[in-house]
Amino acid sequence: MREKRTIIETGIDARIATIVEPEIEAMGFRLVRVRLSGANGLTLQIMAERPDGMISVGECESISRAIGPILDVEDPVDSAYHLEISSPGIDRPLVRISDFESWTGYVAKLETRQLINGRKRYKGTIISVDGENITFRRVVDKDDETPEFTLPIGEIQEARLILSDELINEALKRDKELRKANGIEDNKLDEIEDAGSGNETKH
């Protein structure tokens, strides 16, 4: 059974995710995030990946061609927009429990759905995952704070990795291992890089 996202969108982003996720999954990919923003006029960014965490520019283009007509029919956005399909990137959003498990030992930035112990924003190294509870070690401690804190994943509204040299090196190492396992030559790296598919405009 395909692992569902635990950290999901709200509002119009959630409506769009409901529309596009079944088609993305039917194509063998996983939806990571949907975000409608005012960038470059109005941009609908949809992040997706294969179950192994990779995605090529050609696969982004295939997703774009598949979901473009669906979005035209469902018409969830009442203004013209650019459709951008991309990989999650190195400083990726964390949306599934397996994302936290996969990136244990690396620093994440978090925002909770409501105040927890008087705050909504957290930053810490992912230490462990126990069921649906994620334990972190704080990056900067105040005198009255313990070094470690635990958050239920259901209380996390948004989470993403923070870019660092260690994260970049690990991401490149994993990418190389995946390319080798899939028989992809190093000189085809540019086909796997994080990039949009080429924008489509809805009128």
ABEGO torsion letter per residue (X at the ends): XBBBBABBBBEAAAAAAAAAAAAAAAAGBBBABBBBBABGGBBBBBBBBBAAGBBBAAAAAAAAAAAAAAAAAAGABABBBBBBBBBAEABBBBABAAAAAAABGBBBBBBBABBBGGBABBBBBBABBBEABBBBBBABBBAABBABBBBBAAABABBBBBBBAAAAAAAAAAAAAAAAAAGBBAAAAAAABBBBAEBBBBX
